[in-house]
Amino acid sequence: MEYNYPKFTPEMKKTHTILIPNMAITQFRLLEYALRYDGYKCEILGNCGSAVAQLGLKYVHNDTCYPALLVIGLVLGGSLHPQSFGAVPVLLFLAFISGAGYVIWALLMKNNPVSRIAVFGLIIPIMNVLLSAILNGEPLFEWQYLAALVLVCGGIYLVNRPAAGKKKEN
């Protein structure tokens, strides 16, 4: 399956702005500098800081899923600017999948030991690589991906192995 993604042309450097989330400020500032050095217009979103986090925690539970955070952010004055009409159903689909995943995760955590459920978070990078290979036609058997697979599998093993001197629980 081949997708025709819109191409970012050199002319778009002057007309489009790349919005950078403000999650890891040091790393994203470096990204901003690199992009600007290359001639791109970019902006780090300025909704970060302890005051914003405290405001969010005042109105939202700490474990709220992304769709709820999106809606609450819009209600509190945030904005969302999809680039095309087709982006809206994709965003809604992603919000639904995120919400459903959060509900399933909460149910699993309620009925199972944390140590057995938390390890599934380590499978996310593996699934990302596999799905990008299947859906986007990206290369799968490059040494970086295989090395990452070995490291993730090693992490899963280390998390689930029984402690020295203890019997394995059934």
VENMO-V727387 format. One line per field, one symbol per residue. phi: phi as a letter, one per 20 degrees, with the letter a starting at -180 (. if undefined). Layout:
phi=???
//
This chain:
phi=.dddffeeegffgedddeedfdddgffffffffffffeneebbefedcpfffffffffdcfgeffggffffffffeofbccfebffffffffffffffffffffffffffdcfgfeefffffegffffffffffedmffdedfffffffffffffffffeffffndeffe
//
